[in-house]
Amino acid sequence: MEPLEKLIARVDRLLDRIDGLVPQTPSAPNWNGALAFRWRKRGGAGFLQPVSHPHRIRLIDLQGIEQQKNLVEQNTRQFVAGFPANNVLLTGARGTGKSSLVKAVLNKFSARKLRLIEVEKHDLIDLPDIVELVASADFKFLLFCDDLSFDADEPGFKALKAILDGSIAATSDNLLIYATSNRRHLMPEYMRENLETKYLGEEIHPGESVEEKISLSERFGLWVSFYPFDQDEYLQIVDYWLSQLGVPRRNGDDLRQEALQWALIRGSRSGRVAWQFARDWAGRHEVKPEASGGRPARVR
């Protein structure tokens, strides 16, 4: 009997080791404990990690993008109210507020049980697990993919495409996907792909490579485009952030020239650059943010 007992003990230890290698079904976190979560992987198993200090920014802090704010705010308002709403793709110039707009609508509607789940591009293959995890929760969720772009044949591309529209398993009614990208079609476009275009009379038929790239962005029901700011818009945003940081309003030529020079060095007139200049100027002139009662925040 002794050899048999030893064999049984070895089998038990082996089963314990196998159990440790098998990915466990993720459990839902306390949705009331945080406003935002990140999807993380550890030991091959995925889980939702609460964000202790989410980036809080108000819609009013996003200057120069009123039309974009109205579109995304209205879509989110419909969603949290239980009405039909669309997945959203925010594309365009860097630093103009795409990511910040998603965070701002979370800030506005979090009291109405809206939560955000941030997912990295390489983890998009886990989308079915995330959808199943939140499906029964009495909350609304924005699945947030920031700065999204794909190379050819990446697994995340097909996973996102399937979950948006094309998988046999439908996305739950309490989840929308909000993605930001500098690319309208989320993938690089090459000159050689234009050679695949066919012309039938006056009709133009893009090649298969182009069609494949367009097919993903078309699955987002709402496209929101962001554009570079002109000089006057940039200076208005600088003035706004200076006022939020407690700097008295002033229209001196020296300040104006410094702000323009700052943007010139960085090669961009954007909300992010305006915010960075305002912080630098206020810091050099020893103005403390607490004096204004404003809510300085990053603009992305």
Backbone hydrogen bonds, N-H to C=O, Kabsch-Sander energy under -0.5 kcal/mol:
donor,donor_aa,acceptor,acceptor_aa,energy
5,E,1,M,-2.4
6,K,2,E,-2.2
7,L,3,P,-2.2
8,I,4,L,-2.5
9,A,5,E,-2.3
10,R,6,K,-2.3
11,V,7,L,-2.4
12,D,8,I,-2.4
13,R,9,A,-2.1
14,L,10,R,-2.4
15,L,11,V,-2.6
16,D,12,D,-2.0
17,R,13,R,-2.0
18,I,14,L,-2.3
19,D,15,L,-2.5
20,G,16,D,-1.5
21,L,17,R,-0.9
21,L,18,I,-0.9
22,V,18,I,-1.4
31,W,29,P,-1.1
33,G,30,N,-1.7
34,A,31,W,-0.5
37,F,116,L,-2.4
38,R,49,Q,-2.5
39,W,118,E,-2.3
40,R,38,R,-0.6
40,R,47,F,-3.0
42,R,45,A,-2.7
45,A,42,R,-1.6
47,F,40,R,-2.3
49,Q,38,R,-3.3
49,Q,47,F,-0.6
51,V,36,A,-2.7
52,S,50,P,-0.7
56,R,54,P,-0.8
57,I,55,H,-0.6
61,D,58,R,-0.9
62,L,59,L,-1.6
63,Q,61,D,-1.0
69,K,65,I,-2.6
70,N,66,E,-2.3
71,L,67,Q,-2.0
72,V,68,Q,-2.3
73,E,69,K,-2.7
74,Q,70,N,-2.2
75,N,71,L,-2.0
76,T,72,V,-2.2
77,R,73,E,-2.5
78,Q,74,Q,-2.3
79,F,75,N,-1.8
80,V,76,T,-2.5
81,A,77,R,-1.4
82,G,79,F,-1.5
83,F,78,Q,-2.6
88,V,177,I,-2.2
89,L,222,L,-2.7
90,L,88,V,-0.5
90,L,179,A,-3.1
91,T,89,L,-0.6
91,T,224,V,-2.4
92,G,181,S,-1.1
93,A,226,F,-1.5
95,G,300,R,-0.8
96,T,93,A,-1.0
101,L,97,G,-1.9
102,V,98,K,-1.2
103,K,99,S,-1.9
104,A,100,S,-2.2
105,V,101,L,-2.0
106,L,102,V,-1.6
107,N,103,K,-2.2
108,K,104,A,-2.1
109,F,105,V,-2.3
110,S,106,L,-1.3
112,R,109,F,-1.6
113,K,110,S,-1.3
114,L,109,F,-1.0
115,R,140,K,-2.8
116,L,35,L,-2.0
117,I,142,L,-2.9
118,E,37,F,-3.1
119,V,144,F,-2.4
123,D,120,E,-1.6
124,L,121,K,-1.6
126,D,123,D,-2.2
127,L,124,L,-1.9
129,D,126,D,-0.6
130,I,126,D,-1.9
131,V,127,L,-2.8
132,E,128,P,-2.1
133,L,129,D,-1.8
134,V,130,I,-1.7
135,A,131,V,-1.2
137,A,134,V,-1.6
139,F,137,A,-1.1
140,K,113,K,-2.9
141,F,174,N,-2.6
142,L,115,R,-2.6
143,L,141,F,-0.6
143,L,176,L,-3.5
144,F,117,I,-2.9
144,F,142,L,-0.8
145,C,143,L,-0.5
145,C,178,Y,-2.1
146,D,144,F,-0.6
148,L,180,T,-3.8
150,F,186,L,-2.9
154,E,151,D,-1.4
157,F,154,E,-1.0
158,K,154,E,-1.0
159,A,155,P,-2.0
160,L,156,G,-2.5
161,K,157,F,-2.2
162,A,158,K,-2.3
163,I,159,A,-2.1
164,L,160,L,-2.1
165,D,161,K,-1.9
167,S,162,A,-1.9
170,A,168,I,-0.6
175,L,172,S,-1.3
176,L,141,F,-2.4
178,Y,143,L,-2.1
178,Y,176,L,-0.6
179,A,88,V,-2.6
179,A,177,I,-0.5
180,T,145,C,-2.3
181,S,90,L,-2.2
186,L,183,R,-0.7
193,E,190,Y,-1.1
194,N,190,Y,-0.5
194,N,191,M,-1.6
195,L,191,M,-0.5
195,L,192,R,-1.0
196,E,193,E,-1.2
197,T,194,N,-1.4
198,K,205,H,-2.7
200,L,198,K,-0.5
200,L,203,E,-2.1
201,G,199,Y,-0.6
203,E,200,L,-2.2
205,H,198,K,-3.0
211,E,207,G,-2.3
212,E,208,E,-2.3
213,K,209,S,-1.5
214,I,210,V,-2.5
215,S,211,E,-2.0
216,L,212,E,-0.6
216,L,213,K,-0.7
217,S,213,K,-1.0
218,E,214,I,-2.2
219,R,216,L,-1.4
220,F,217,S,-1.4
221,G,219,R,-0.6
222,L,87,N,-2.2
224,V,89,L,-2.6
226,F,91,T,-2.3
229,F,269,R,-1.5
234,Y,230,D,-2.4
235,L,231,Q,-2.3
236,Q,232,D,-2.0
237,I,233,E,-2.0
238,V,234,Y,-2.2
239,D,235,L,-2.3
240,Y,236,Q,-2.0
241,W,237,I,-2.4
242,L,238,V,-2.3
243,S,239,D,-2.0
244,Q,240,Y,-2.0
245,L,241,W,-1.5
246,G,243,S,-1.2
247,V,242,L,-2.9
256,R,252,G,-2.0
257,Q,253,D,-2.7
258,E,254,D,-2.3
259,A,255,L,-2.4
260,L,256,R,-2.2
261,Q,257,Q,-2.5
262,W,258,E,-2.3
263,A,259,A,-1.8
264,L,260,L,-2.3
265,I,261,Q,-2.3
266,R,262,W,-1.4
267,G,263,A,-0.8
267,G,264,L,-0.6
268,S,263,A,-1.7
270,S,268,S,-0.7
271,G,95,G,-0.8
272,R,95,G,-2.0
274,A,270,S,-2.3
275,W,271,G,-2.3
276,Q,272,R,-2.3
277,F,273,V,-2.5
278,A,274,A,-2.4
279,R,275,W,-2.1
280,D,276,Q,-2.2
281,W,277,F,-3.0
282,A,278,A,-2.7
283,G,279,R,-2.3
284,R,280,D,-2.5
285,H,281,W,-1.6
286,E,283,G,-1.5
287,V,282,A,-3.0
288,K,286,E,-0.6
291,A,288,K,-1.5
292,S,289,P,-1.8
293,G,289,P,-0.8
294,G,244,Q,-0.7
294,G,289,P,-0.5
